[in-house]
Amino acid sequence: MQAIEAVTIESVPLDVTLFMDTSGSTAGALDRMKGNVISIAKMLRPDDQFRLLTIGLSVDTPVPWQRAGNSVTLEMKAVPGISLVYDALFVSLTHAPKTGRRHLIVAMTDGEDCGSLIDGARVLDASGRSEAVLHWIYVSNQGDFDPYAIAAWCTPNDAHEVDFVGQSATRTGGDKHQSRFGDPAVRTFAQILDEFRQSYVLRYSAQGVKGAGWHAVSVQVTAKQGLTIKSRSGYFATP
């Protein structure tokens, strides 16, 4: 049992990382992806900032960090045969927002990695060390990429026996959502954003905790029963 020292409920500026999976498995939705980015950017407040990550042969940043309200110019292409989902999520999670800002990551992907330098276990580890909240919108749309392109051969870094993307989202206090590119994805993002702006930040100094490594945390409201609580599932302690 830990004593809460501070509760932050005021609205603070957001850093929003939007990850669009532009691998071959989602290539058929490129036009809708572009529309999604433009619609999502319009939902943000003037003091928010956002960036867009996509994947090709590397993790690309077609829209670097910029203030909300600026015009968005998009150049998105699909690359078949390789899908650097883990690399993109790791890049997203390592962003450290400035004091007084919060970081929201929304990943629109089918979660199928192929060819990343980072494996799923490292993404899960990074999710426990990051201050970001990660939400995964599961989307998939078989593609209309260049039929003459040569697909890459790659061996996945894991056998897909563990849902590393879903577990990473849960560990940060986020969630997994089912949707489709286009208006459904925009509505899902709007719901995520609204809930995130209404969330609380609880602060405490851990007492009676020994040892470095991962420490699980459970948040409960004892005064009311039957509530659904979403929170970070723990933290890493250093020696």
Residue pairs with C-beta under 8 A, 6 or more apart in sequence:
2 204
2 206
2 207
3 204
3 207
4 202
4 203
4 204
5 203
5 204
5 205
6 202
6 203
7 200
7 201
7 202
7 203
8 200
8 201
8 202
8 203
9 200
9 201
11 197
12 100
12 101
12 102
13 45
13 47
13 48
13 49
13 100
13 101
13 102
14 44
14 45
14 48
14 49
14 101
14 102
14 103
14 104
14 196
14 197
15 48
15 49
15 50
15 65
15 95
15 97
15 101
15 102
15 103
15 104
16 44
16 48
16 49
16 50
16 51
16 103
16 104
16 105
16 106
16 193
17 50
17 51
17 53
17 92
17 95
17 103
17 104
17 105
17 106
17 132
18 37
18 40
18 50
18 51
18 52
18 53
18 106
18 108
19 52
19 53
19 54
19 88
19 89
19 92
19 105
19 106
19 107
19 108
19 109
20 26
20 33
20 36
20 37
20 52
20 53
20 54
20 76
20 108
20 109
21 54
21 55
21 83
21 85
21 88
21 107
21 108
21 109
21 110
21 139
22 30
22 33
22 54
22 55
22 56
22 76
22 77
22 78
22 79
23 55
23 78
23 79
23 80
23 82
23 83
23 84
23 85
23 112
23 114
24 78
24 79
24 80
24 81
24 83
24 143
24 145
24 151
25 83
25 110
25 112
25 140
25 141
25 142
25 143
26 33
26 78
26 109
26 110
26 139
26 140
26 141
26 143
26 181
27 78
27 80
27 141
27 142
27 143
27 144
27 145
28 141
28 142
28 143
28 144
29 139
29 141
29 181
29 182
30 76
30 77
30 78
32 141
32 181
32 182
32 185
33 76
33 108
33 181
34 74
34 76
35 182
36 108
36 181
36 182
36 185
36 186
36 189
37 52
37 63
37 72
37 74
38 72
38 74
39 186
40 50
40 106
40 186
40 189
41 50
41 68
41 72
43 189
43 190
43 193
44 50
44 68
44 69
45 68
46 67
46 68
46 69
47 67
47 68
48 67
48 68
49 65
49 66
49 67
49 68
50 63
50 65
50 66
50 68
51 61
51 63
51 64
51 65
51 66
52 61
52 62
52 63
52 72
52 74
53 59
53 60
53 61
53 88
53 91
53 92
54 60
54 61
54 62
54 76
54 88
55 79
55 82
55 83
55 84
55 85
55 87
55 88
56 77
56 79
56 82
57 79
57 82
58 84
58 87
59 84
59 87
59 88
59 91
62 74
62 75
62 76
63 72
63 74
78 143
78 145
79 145
79 149
80 143
80 145
80 146
80 149
80 151
80 152
81 114
81 149
81 150
81 151
81 152
81 153
81 154
82 114
82 115
82 152
82 154
83 112
83 113
83 114
83 115
84 113
84 115
84 116
85 107
85 109
85 111
85 112
85 113
85 116
85 165
86 113
86 116
86 118
86 119
86 120
86 122
86 123
86 157
86 164
87 116
87 117
87 118
88 107
89 105
89 107
89 123
89 126
89 134
89 165
89 168
90 118
90 122
90 123
90 126
92 105
92 107
92 132
92 134
93 105
93 123
93 126
93 127
93 129
93 130
93 132
93 134
93 168
94 126
94 130
95 103
95 130
95 132
96 131
97 103
97 131
102 131
102 133
102 196
102 201
103 130
103 131
103 132
103 133
104 132
104 133
104 135
104 192
104 193
104 196
105 132
105 133
105 134
105 135
105 172
105 174
106 134
106 135
106 137
106 189
106 192
107 134
107 135
107 136
107 137
107 165
108 137
108 139
108 179
108 181
108 185
109 136
109 137
109 138
109 139
109 165
110 138
110 139
110 140
111 136
111 138
111 163
111 165
111 166
112 160
113 120
113 156
113 157
113 158
114 154
114 156
115 152
115 154
116 157
118 157
119 157
119 158
120 157
120 158
120 162
120 164
120 165
121 158
121 164
123 164
123 165
123 168
124 164
124 167
124 168
124 171
126 168
127 134
127 167
127 168
127 169
127 171
127 172
128 171
128 172
128 214
128 233
128 234
128 235
128 236
129 236
130 172
132 172
133 172
133 173
133 174
133 196
133 199
134 168
134 169
134 172
134 174
135 169
135 174
135 175
135 176
135 177
135 192
136 165
136 166
136 168
136 169
136 174
136 175
136 176
136 177
137 177
137 178
137 179
137 185
137 188
137 189
137 192
138 176
138 177
138 178
138 179
139 179
139 180
139 181
139 185
141 180
141 181
158 164
165 176
166 176
169 175
169 176
170 176
170 233
171 232
171 233
171 234
172 232
173 199
173 230
173 231
173 232
173 233
174 230
175 230
177 188
177 192
179 185
179 187
179 188
199 230
202 219
206 215
206 237
209 215
209 237
211 237
212 236
212 237
212 238
212 239
213 236
213 237
214 234
214 235
214 236
215 234
215 235
215 236
215 237
216 233
216 234
217 231
217 232
217 233
217 234
217 235
219 229
219 231
220 229
221 227
221 229
